[in-house]
Amino acid sequence: MTYEGLVPGKEYTLKAELINKEDGKSVLGTGEKTFTPEKSHGMVPVTITVNDDVKEPVEAAVAFEELTSTEVDENGKDKPADSKTPNEIADHKDINDKDQTVTSEEGPKVSTNADFEGGLREVVAGAKVVDQVSYEGLVPGKQYTLDAQLISKEDGKTVLGETKGHTFVPESANGTEAVTIVVDEKVTEPVEAAVAFETLTSTQVDKHGEEKPTDKDNPNHVGEHKDINDKDQTVPKEASEKTPKITTNADFEKGSHEVIAGAKIVDDVTYEGLVPGKEYTLKAELINKEDGKSVLGTGEKTFTPEKSHGMVPVTITVNDDVKEPVQAAVAFEELTSTEVNDKGEETPGTTSEKPNHIADHKDINDKDQTVTSKKDGGKTPWWLILIPGIGLGKIIKDHFDEVGHQEENPNDSHGGKGHQPNHQDAPEGENSGHDNGSSDAEGQEPGEVGNALPADAPRADIKSVPSGATELEPGMQSYIK
């Protein structure tokens, strides 16, 4: 399940039901997952187990999801609740949603996604096409064989390249396996488009997963995928897919909530049209939305994509000179490469000082690229620090009483109940052993951090610990001395 708008660090629970599509109400299975998101958006898997009483295969079923929380409400505000009556956050229950639907099928399922390996980007002699074959319903531990053909899209039958006998043993029923097809030497002129066809066989089991030993000349047919109009199986991709493109989605990293010095923003950059196996560099800038040009922070990420499309995160750190929170900022991204140009062609000799421009995404009005400082109610007035910590108030009061008294009687030692140089009260009936008129108490102001007590200083119990503001407002340091 993909989510957005959650509160990082708060606990949520996903409850899932598998509903029979035929009647729209029969519950065929359930699942549940409790999680604590690190970011406001993301993805979490929920496993639904079909009930034991479902003895016969159901043609189609739809997953319904409900999201709840015992910590926050749907607006993200704290609202404690018990697990029996949690706060409802969101749900997704659409009996006609194809993405939520699973369908029972006979035998394993095979689908493919073909793309060029690095180097040549045309269907011509020597070019390599990598076909990522996705499979479902295989028997783990049994050996299977994939045979691949590259077919000319123009006539739907001319074989331009072929790979036979690619064997593998799946570790799980569902997964992927890569098959490389090399275009034949006879293809001297580039072919406009070609489609990868795949056939899956086994000499150990049949398409139902039942053991059926046979020889390699007459293997059991398990599955295939041969669709001349399938775009995922076709190379080269359509122009819109060939042209490199990037889009972004920026959000604060966990622990940050304001655009201020040291804050970190994670920009998830989605790309398409890149050359697998080639190195690219993403450079990011955080721009002040108010003027559209002030750079508040930067980030950089070098990566080598395994596929032509995917996602890579880039972390942007706000500059140290951003002392005050900026209301809103936008992440700008530029993609470059020293190995290939924007057409996917290799460019030997290109340096990192002058890389090839591949793509960029710089839209000051893009909401997905924008992060907004979240106010925490403003700074706490200095006087609030005194309310919960009565002990702190006494410390301040005693200090000023003492200073005033010393100004009137500089040689008075105060007798039996001495006052500590660090303004702590000594225990009843004891003397501190230090004259309050000494240089320890006069003419010295404490620095930004406290000084260690002398080794012979009497100890007193801590009776209260003040709480409240976490920082001093300007002028407060000179008030507390």
Sequence and secondary structure as in RCSB ss.txt:
>XXXX:A:sequence
MTYEGLVPGKEYTLKAELINKEDGKSVLGTGEKTFTPEKSHGMVPVTITVNDDVKEPVEAAVAFEELTSTEVDEN
GKDKPADSKTPNEIADHKDINDKDQTVTSEEGPKVSTNADFEGGLREVVAGAKVVDQVSYEGLVPGKQYTLDAQL
ISKEDGKTVLGETKGHTFVPESANGTEAVTIVVDEKVTEPVEAAVAFETLTSTQVDKHGEEKPTDKDNPNHVGEH
KDINDKDQTVPKEASEKTPKITTNADFEKGSHEVIAGAKIVDDVTYEGLVPGKEYTLKAELINKEDGKSVLGTGE
KTFTPEKSHGMVPVTITVNDDVKEPVQAAVAFEELTSTEVNDKGEETPGTTSEKPNHIADHKDINDKDQTVTSKK
DGGKTPWWLILIPGIGLGKIIKDHFDEVGHQEENPNDSHGGKGHQPNHQDAPEGENSGHDNGSSDAEGQEPGEVG
NALPADAPRADIKSVPSGATELEPGMQSYIK
>XXXX:A:secstr
 EE S  TT  EEEEEEEEETTTS  EEEEEEEEE  SSSSEE     EE TT  S  SEEEEEEEEEESSB TT
S B    TTS EEEEEE  TT GGGEEE  SS EEEEEEEE SS  SBSTT EEEEEEEEES  TT  EEEEEEE
EETTTS  EEEEEEEEEE  SSSSEEEEEEEEB TT  S BS EEEEEEEEESSB TTS B    TTS EEEEEE
  TT GGGEES  HHHHS EEEEEEEE TT  SBSTT EEEEEEEEES  TT  EEEEEEEEETTTS  EEEEEE
EEE  SSSSEEEEEEEEE TT  S BSEEEEEEEEEESSB TTS B TT  SSS EEEEEE  TT GGGEEE   
 S    GGGGGSS HHHHHHHHHHHHHHHHHHH TT   TTS B TTS B  TT   SS TTSTTTSS    SS 
    TT           S SS  TTHHHH  
